[in-house]
Amino acid sequence: MGEVCDLAMRLPLSFYNRPALTVARELLGKVLVHDAPNGRRAGCIVETEAYVGEHDLACHASKGRTKRTEVLFGPPGRAYVYFIYGMYYCLNVVTEPEGIAAAVLLRALEPLGGVPPGLFTNGPGKLCRAMEVSLAHNREDLRGKRLFIEDAPQIPKSRIERGPRVGVEYSGPWAQRPYRFWIRGNRFVSAPRRSTRNT
């Protein structure tokens, strides 16, 4: 009975099968859960970034479909995990209909339980370290039993801000697109809080 209830709380496929910008905004307030070997860890999503397709020069798929990026082309609702700087993993949520390479990067969480003291969640790499997410979770269905996202009340638009993405200066004008979303005033938000406008 408990497991059935738990499964019912997971975000459905239809949630992910929408434009990345919509999913990025509506993931705020949802709960990332990992039933890790050392126990369940959970956190409320407080900051995201959208990557909207092959034409988006900040998106990994902008250079085409490769073994690394093919997960971005779908199906939606899968995890795209990659390794950067020789030390960090980053967790993305694949969005949009199959064939469109789009995803949402989870940038920051507010810990809700199970995260050991001294581990931080205010950044995509720190988030993965605290939640014990690694390349072993790449391509995982986020509606499964190990790593998943649970539904929660929607954050009012008045509490959401948006601004440029972080660390994608190489993408030229795409770096200034207001594709990063965060919950206003939340102390776990990772990046400079320069707002373009409310959403």
N, C-alpha and C positions, 0 to 999 in steps of 0.2 A: 504493500500500500504506500509506504513512504517513498519508495523508488518511483512509483507511478506519479506521485505528486511532484517529486523533484523534476522528473522529465517534463511534466506539464509546464513548469516554470521557465524552461529554456526558450530563448527567442526562436521563433519558427523560421523556416527557410524564406518565407515571404518578406520577413524583416530585412534580410540581406539582399534580396533580389530587387534592389532599387538603386537609384543614383548614389554614388559614393558621398556626395555632399549632404544628401538627406540622411544617410546612415550615420555619417560622422557626427552630425548634430544630435541625432536621436539616440546614439550610443551613450551620450552623457547621462549619468545617473544609473545606467545599467550595471550589473554586477558580474565581474569576471571571477570565475571559480576554477581552481585547479585542485583535483584530488591527488595531491603529490604523494610520493612514497613516505614522506615524513608527516603526512596529515593534510587536511583540507586547508587551503589558503584562499582568501577572498578579498576583493577590493572593489570599491565603487569607481567607475570610470569618470574622470574629471577633466580629461584633455585628450583631444584626438586631432588627427590630420588626414585630410582626404587626398587621394591620388586618383585622377579621374580618367586615365586611359593612355593609350600609346602616344597620343598627341601631346600629353602633359610631359614636358621635358624633365620634370623632377621625378617622374614615375620610372621605376626600374624597367618597365616594359617598353619604354620609349626607344630602346635599341632593338626591339623585336622580341620574338618568342624564342626563348632559350630553355635549356634544361632547368635553370634556376628560376626563370620567370613564368614558366608555363602554368604554374598554380594560380597566377594572377588572372588567367583567362577563364577561370571557373572550374567547377561550379561554385556559386556563391555560398557563403557560410563556412568556408574553410579557412584554416589558419595559414598565413604565409609568414614564416619565420626565417630571418636571415642573420648573418654574423657580420659585425662591423668592428673596425679598429683593432682586430685581433683579440677582443676581450668582451664584447657585448652582443647579446641577441636582441632582436627587435620583433615584436609581435604585431602582425597586421591581420585585419579581417577582410577577406575577399568579398566584393560586392558586385552588383549589377548582373544582368543575364549572362549566361555562359557565352564566351567568345569575346566579351569586352574586358580588357585588362584594367581592372580598377580595384582599389582597396583602401582601407582606413587603418592608419597607424595608431595604436594605442600609446599615447604619450605619458599619461600619468594616472595613478589610482590613489584613492583614499583608502587605506587599509581598513578592513572590517573584521578580520580574524585570521589567525594562523600565521601571520607574517612575523618572523622572529625580530625581537628588539635589535636595533642597530642597522637594519636593512631599510633602505629608502625606496620610495616608489614614485618620486617626482622627476621622471625622465624615462624614456623608452627602454634604455639598457638596464637601469636600476629596477624598473618595473619587472622585467623578465627575471632578473636575478632574485628579487624578493619572492616572486611567484613560482620559481623553479621551472621556468619555461625555456626550452632549448630547441635545437634543430630536430630533436626527436619528435617535436610536436608539429613540424612543418607538414602541411596538407591535411591536418587533422580536422575532422568534422566538428564544428563548434556546437553541435547539438548532441554530442556524444556523452559518454559517462566520465571521461577523465578531465578534459578541458572544455569549458562551456561558458556561455554568457546567459545570465538569468534576467528576466524581465523585472522592471521596477517602475514606479511612477515617473512619468515624463517630466523633465526639468522645464519649467516655464521659460518661454523665450526671453522674458525680461531678465532672467538670470544668466543668459548665455552671451558670451562675447566671441568675436572672431577677429582674426588678423592673419598676417603672413606666416607661412610655414617657416620652420627653423632648419638651418644647415643645408639648404638646397640652392645656395648662391650660384652654383654651376649651371642652373637651369635658366639663367637670364631673367626675362620678365616674368616667367612662371614662378620665380621665388617670391614675388610680391603679391601673388594671388591670395586672397583672404580665405584660405582653405584650412586654417587651424581654428578649432573651436575649444572653448574652455568654460568652466563654471565660474562666474564672477566671484571673486573674494575667497576662493578655495585655496588654502595654503599649500596644497600638494601640487598645484599647477607648476610645470617645470620651467617654462620659457618666459622671457620678458613679456610682460602683460601689455604690450602695445596693441591697443584695439583699433581696428579699422572701423567697425560699426557693430551695433547690436544685430542679432539675427532673429 
